[in-house]
Amino acid sequence: MKFCSQNSFWSVTSNFIWENKMNYVVLSSKEVFGSHTAKNIATELKNIIDEWSIFNKIVTIVSDNGAYRKSDK
C-alpha cells in the first residue's frame, strides 16, 4: 500500500541538558495551512515559543532548509 499526502506538516523539537542528561521533546507537531513563506513560518514559530514561554532560553534555531520555503516577495 502506498501512502501519499498533499498536506503539509511540521514539528518543532527541543534538545536540552537537564541533570547531566541530554533530553529531546516535541513542542509542537501540526498541519500547516497556507503558503510556506518566511513570514508565515516565523509567525508559527513565534506562537510556539510564546506558548511554551521559552524565548529567553533559546540558544539557536535550526531549519531543515527545505525547498518548500518561499520568499516573501
N, C-alpha and C positions, 0 to 999 in steps of 0.2 A: 504494500500500500504506500503510495506516495502522498506526502502532505505538503502543500504549498499555501502560503498565506500572503495576501496582499496588504495585510495590516502591518503597521509599524509599532514596535515595542522597544522600550529601553529600560535599563536598570541602572541604578546608582548604588554603588557599594562603598563601604568604608573599611579601611585597613588601619589598625592601630595596635599599639602595645599597651597592655594592661597587666599589671602584676608580673612583669617579665615574660609575658606570653603574647605572641602575635595573634590578633583576632581579626576576623573578617565577618562583616554583616551586610545584608542588603537593606538599604534605607528606603528604596522605592523600586518598584517594578510595575510598569503600566503601559497601556496602549497610548500612543501619541497620535493626535489628530492634527491636521493642517500641514503647512509647509515646514520643512526642516531647515529653516533659516537660523543663522547665528542668534538673531534676536529671540526667536521662539524657544530655542534650546536654552539660552541664558535665562529667560523668564521661568521656564520649568525648573531649571536647576536652582534658581534663587528661591522658588517656592518650597522646594525640598529642604534647602539649607535653613530657611526660616522656620519650617515646620519642626525640624529637629533642634533648632537653636544652637547651631554649630559653627556659625560664621567665624568666631574668634578662635576656633580650634582647627581650622583647615590650614594645612601647610602647602598643599599643591592639589591641582585638579588635572587629571589625565583623561584624554579622549582617545577613542579608537581611530580617529582621523578618517571616519567613514566617508566614502564618496557620495553618500546621500545628502550631505550638507550643502546648502545653497547659500550664496552670498545674499546680503540684504540690499541689492542694487535697486 
